[in-house]
Structure formats: structure tokens, C-alpha cells
């Protein structure tokens, strides 16, 4: 799953970080939420990586596949990660 999410990061960001950094981030204690764009094809529409400690939180990374466009998909990811 992290590899398909990493592909979105490479497509979206002009200067994505190293693959090892991304893998370390999503396999750590951070919250890693992936959202499907189309259930039939199981295409990843976006992801968010966040860290929470006590009463604070930080979004470490968030990306939405360009094919999704401006549809509120990123907002929905943030809202969902806040519920966790």
C-alpha cells in the first residue's frame, strides 16, 4: 500500500523526499490513512500521514492524486484523520 501512495507523492510534489524516508514515516507509529478513489479498481485517490501525541497533532504528509481534481477529497482525508 505504501508503494502506491508513494507513487502519488512522486507525481504530486516537485521535490518528493527519498523513498526510505516515506517508508519509515508510514511504518512508524504515525497514523497512515489511504482512501480509495474507485472501489472497483482499488485505485488510491490520496493519503494522509499524521502524528498525534497527547492533545496535539501534526499532519506530516498529505497528497491527492491529480486525476481526482478539486473535489474535496483532501478535505475529507483531513476530516477523517481528525476522527482517529
Steps between C-alpha positions, in 0.01 A plus 500: 500500500777745586656452156181607321472796735864586432420507126243774567757694702746484210234619259374786717809650662771677303766376741380182675714365778696176477298177483663374821383809691146450374501131592641573846230761556207279407632194685565694820248582772351769278141471383486403132167532325450405136179569310383316193384703203316220324400186684487280190860574401626553856678813376647716772358849490716643776660454836583684818770428756460659842654477842318552826635537850297592805270781389697609192514377145702567189432412138832375366390444143185518292453441128208453264540342157480767229231301319266565794507874438353758736217299651548532876687169515790652697262667742326166557836338576579766760156469658537124522849509652372743764243239603765236570 
